[in-house]
Amino acid sequence: MTQATEVIEHCGHQIRLAPAGLDWIAAVTFPDQRSTVIMAPDREAALNKAYEWINLQLAPDKTSE
């Protein structure tokens, strides 16, 4: 990531946003895990995808119902 990296917290997890050429990269960091990298055509789309991914990881497992 470059010097233009923006760090945002969501549900206790870090999202690092940075422009990468014509796209944006969101690196989502969970404690004790590798970062997940998400690419999107603009900042807002990358951030929304990162929020969605975090929320899916935190959602209760619906297969156990």
N, C-alpha and C positions, 0 to 999 in steps of 0.2 A: 504494500500500500504506500501511497505517496504522502507528502506533507499535508495535502489537502484532505486527509482522512478525518471524518467526523465520527465521534463515538456517541452512541445513543444507548440508553438502558431501557430494557423492556422485560418486565417480570423477573428482574434480577439477573438478566443475561445481557451481555454486550453485543451491540451491532456496530460494526465498523463500516462506514460508508465511504466510498471513494470513487471518483470518476476514473474510468479506464478506457482511454480512447473515445470511441463513440458510445460506449456502454457505461453502466455503473456496476460496481461490485459491492455486495454486502457480505461481510464475513461475520457469521454468528458464532459466538463463543459460549459454550456450556462448561460449567466447572468439570474438571478432570476428563474432558473429551477434546478431540480435535475440532477445529473450526469447520463449519459448513459454509461453503462459498456459494452465493447466489448471484446470478448476473441478470440484468434487466436493461431495457433501452433508456430508462431515465431514473432519476433519484427516487421519485415518489413510488414508482413500480418496484424498485429494489427494496425500499423500506417496507412497503406493504407485503411483499413476498416474505421478507424476513419475519415480520410480525406473525404472519400466517403460519410459517414453519415453526416458530417458537410455540405458538398456541397449540398446534397439533402435537408437538412433543410433550406438552404439559397436560393434554387432555387425558381423562381417565380412559382406560382400555374398555371399549364398548363390547368386545367379544366375550368378556367374562360375565355379562348379564344373562 
